[in-house]
Amino acid sequence: MVMAKTVILGAGYGGMATAVALEKSHQPFTIINKHEYHYFTTLLHEPAGGRNQFENYSVPLRDVLHRAESEILVASVNALRPQENKVVTDSGEVDYEYLVIALGNAPEYFGIPGMQDNALVLRSLDTARQVHEHIENTFKSWQEDHDDTRLRILVGGAGLTGIELCGELAEWMPELAADYNLPLEKIELINLEAAPSILPMLDEGLREEARRVLESKGVQLRTGTAITKVNPNQVELKTGETIDAKTIIWTGGVRANPLIKEAGFEVDPKGRAKVNEFCQSVDYENVFVIGDSAWFTGEDGKPLPPTGQAAEQMGSLVADNLIALQNGGSMQAFHFNNRGTLASLGAEVGVGSVKGIPAKGVSAALLKEATKVKYLWHLGGLRMLSEKRGQFKRKG
Ligand SMILES: Cc1cc2nc3c(=O)[nH]c(=O)nc-3n(C[C@H](O)[C@H](O)[C@H](O)COP(=O)(O)OP(=O)(O)OC[C@H]3O[C@@H](n4cnc5c(N)ncnc54)[C@H](O)[C@@H]3O)c2cc1C
């Protein structure tokens, strides 16, 4: 059986999982992505914080999707036209019979004035590079004017992204101080979080452990501290306090890619398209929506939070469902298999839980490394594992 024309939008965790599974079943598809590579979003804090070279955090799509029938279109999707079975890209219009939307997320600014214009974000390889270069250039020029706000970094948000970034930046600071002859005692790394605690998805003991580790590395964690406005090089807090800093990074939340809402799909307050138990849009039965783009209600009646592991699992299931749908078979319902959460706190230490078992310290860091190995294996087997694996080690 050869499938009808299937188009996948986005080559992140969800889109790649669908594409890899379709290839394994010898089914043709077109995957449309902004770049000719797939990047490892869950690891972006590592190159942003100087752990390793940026090239190690992406892989060309053709190195994963080998079959000639797998068409790769490098283009930006500008609009979705589900009523006409079309997507509009900057390279022209593309028709489909079945569509998989895996376009990921956009930052959630919660309407905080000035945040979008004055803060950096960490959500793609390009933005990770911007964070890295901005900090390096800002620190480097301290020698010109001795302006200490150059040596202050503010990270908004203490979820997984903000905390992992702080862990990585904390380890980079001594290196930067040595490279540019900066006073290490003047470097400040401050995390600002409106909620009462960091890493809300973890148990209290693990949250406390993460706090202890980060504070021992010099990170100032200010929970219960809401940002109300961001000016160029300055944040204003609910308390009335202002903090000046030349580097402000926002990691406080995500919402779905805005193209989904613009196309008229039924969406939740985060702009995610409502899907049924098969990850199929409730509006169009030939459209599947996965990952951070999908509003999927879990078995507990709550919307599934956006994670890479959910995106991957949905992606594989949707490939099977696409085949079943066209083959007269029955589609399978999605059941999220929560493998747990692991947060790195720098290269050698982590915190988290796997299948309900808590892990901290070096063992959590090793478990996190194991998830990288597993992912590389899933993408490209032994060859990809041997090519990429060694490159993840901290630069010497
Ligand atoms: C620093 C960091 C750490 C994280 N750590 C974890 C973790 O430990 N565990 C976990 O489960 N999750 C983690 N996450 C969350 C996880 O990365 C996301 O939930 C996951 O990437 C979502 O997968 P997705 O396929 O929906 O979207 P993505 O992986 O974001 O993929 C979307 C793809 O669509 C492409 N795209 C977007 N717009 C367009 C367009 N208009 N045209 C063409 N292409 C487009 C993008 O370039 C990208 O390739 C982390 C995220 C960050 C930023």
The ligand as an SDF file (V2000), in Angstrom:
LIG
                    3D

 53 58  0  0  0  0  0  0  0  0999 V2000
   16.6010   24.3250   26.7590 C   0  0  0  0  0  0  0  0  0  0  0  0
   15.4340   23.3730   26.6940 C   0  0  0  0  0  0  0  0  0  0  0  0
   15.4760   22.1900   27.4320 C   0  0  0  0  0  0  0  0  0  0  0  0
   14.4220   21.2800   27.3520 C   0  0  0  0  0  0  0  0  0  0  0  0
   14.5230   20.1080   28.0420 N   0  0  0  0  0  0  0  0  0  0  0  0
   13.5620   19.1690   27.9140 C   0  0  0  0  0  0  0  0  0  0  0  0
   13.7130   17.8970   28.5360 C   0  0  0  0  0  0  0  0  0  0  0  0
   14.6900   17.6580   29.2710 O   0  0  0  0  0  0  0  0  0  0  0  0
   12.7440   16.9660   28.3370 N   0  0  0  0  0  0  0  0  0  0  0  0
   11.6580   17.2100   27.5320 C   0  0  0  0  0  0  0  0  0  0  0  0
   10.8240   16.2990   27.3560 O   0  0  0  0  0  0  0  0  0  0  0  0
   11.4760   18.4000   26.9210 N   0  0  0  0  0  0  0  0  0  0  0  0
   12.3890   19.3890   27.0870 C   0  0  0  0  0  0  0  0  0  0  0  0
   12.2500   20.6010   26.4520 N   0  0  0  0  0  0  0  0  0  0  0  0
   11.0250   20.8540   25.6640 C   0  0  0  0  0  0  0  0  0  0  0  0
   11.1220   20.2160   24.2570 C   0  0  0  0  0  0  0  0  0  0  0  0
   12.2930   20.6610   23.6160 O   0  0  0  0  0  0  0  0  0  0  0  0
    9.8940   20.5640   23.4010 C   0  0  0  0  0  0  0  0  0  0  0  0
    8.7350   20.2020   24.1090 O   0  0  0  0  0  0  0  0  0  0  0  0
    9.9680   19.8110   22.0680 C   0  0  0  0  0  0  0  0  0  0  0  0
   11.0500   20.3050   21.2970 O   0  0  0  0  0  0  0  0  0  0  0  0
    8.6710   19.9350   21.2780 C   0  0  0  0  0  0  0  0  0  0  0  0
    8.7890   19.1850   20.1070 O   0  0  0  0  0  0  0  0  0  0  0  0
    7.9880   19.6200   18.7970 P   0  0  0  0  0  0  0  0  0  0  0  0
    8.2520   18.5800   17.7560 O   0  0  0  0  0  0  0  0  0  0  0  0
    6.5770   19.9380   19.1360 O   0  0  0  0  0  0  0  0  0  0  0  0
    8.6480   21.0040   18.3820 O   0  0  0  0  0  0  0  0  0  0  0  0
   10.1690   21.3480   18.0770 P   0  0  0  0  0  0  0  0  0  0  0  0
   11.0680   20.2680   18.5270 O   0  0  0  0  0  0  0  0  0  0  0  0
   10.3750   22.7210   18.5930 O   0  0  0  0  0  0  0  0  0  0  0  0
   10.2010   21.3610   16.4860 O   0  0  0  0  0  0  0  0  0  0  0  0
    9.5270   22.3150   15.7170 C   0  0  0  0  0  0  0  0  0  0  0  0
   10.2210   22.3740   14.3620 C   0  0  0  0  0  0  0  0  0  0  0  0
    9.4240   23.1800   13.4830 O   0  0  0  0  0  0  0  0  0  0  0  0
   10.2630   24.0910   12.7940 C   0  0  0  0  0  0  0  0  0  0  0  0
    9.4430   25.2550   12.4810 N   0  0  0  0  0  0  0  0  0  0  0  0
    8.8620   26.1150   13.3540 C   0  0  0  0  0  0  0  0  0  0  0  0
    8.1600   27.0470   12.6910 N   0  0  0  0  0  0  0  0  0  0  0  0
    8.3020   26.7680   11.3770 C   0  0  0  0  0  0  0  0  0  0  0  0
    7.8100   27.3640   10.1940 C   0  0  0  0  0  0  0  0  0  0  0  0
    7.0160   28.4420   10.2100 N   0  0  0  0  0  0  0  0  0  0  0  0
    8.1540   26.8270    9.0070 N   0  0  0  0  0  0  0  0  0  0  0  0
    8.9620   25.7180    8.9580 C   0  0  0  0  0  0  0  0  0  0  0  0
    9.4460   25.1130   10.0440 N   0  0  0  0  0  0  0  0  0  0  0  0
    9.1280   25.6290   11.2360 C   0  0  0  0  0  0  0  0  0  0  0  0
   11.3880   24.3970   13.7770 C   0  0  0  0  0  0  0  0  0  0  0  0
   12.5250   24.9070   13.1100 O   0  0  0  0  0  0  0  0  0  0  0  0
   11.6090   23.0110   14.3930 C   0  0  0  0  0  0  0  0  0  0  0  0
   12.5090   22.2590   13.6120 O   0  0  0  0  0  0  0  0  0  0  0  0
   13.2740   21.5570   26.5300 C   0  0  0  0  0  0  0  0  0  0  0  0
   13.2260   22.7500   25.7960 C   0  0  0  0  0  0  0  0  0  0  0  0
   14.2780   23.6570   25.8800 C   0  0  0  0  0  0  0  0  0  0  0  0
   14.2160   24.9360   25.0600 C   0  0  0  0  0  0  0  0  0  0  0  0
  1  2  1  0
  2  3  1  0
  2 52  2  0
  3  4  2  0
  4  5  1  0
  4 50  1  0
  5  6  2  0
  6  7  1  0
  6 13  1  0
  7  8  2  0
  7  9  1  0
  9 10  1  0
 10 11  2  0
 10 12  1  0
 12 13  2  0
 13 14  1  0
 14 15  1  0
 14 50  1  0
 15 16  1  0
 16 17  1  0
 16 18  1  0
 18 19  1  0
 18 20  1  0
 20 21  1  0
 20 22  1  0
 22 23  1  0
 23 24  1  0
 24 25  2  0
 24 26  1  0
 24 27  1  0
 27 28  1  0
 28 29  2  0
 28 30  1  0
 28 31  1  0
 31 32  1  0
 32 33  1  0
 33 34  1  0
 33 48  1  0
 34 35  1  0
 35 36  1  0
 35 46  1  0
 36 37  1  0
 36 45  1  0
 37 38  2  0
 38 39  1  0
 39 40  1  0
 39 45  2  0
 40 41  1  0
 40 42  2  0
 42 43  1  0
 43 44  2  0
 44 45  1  0
 46 47  1  0
 46 48  1  0
 48 49  1  0
 50 51  2  0
 51 52  1  0
 52 53  1  0
M  END
$$$$
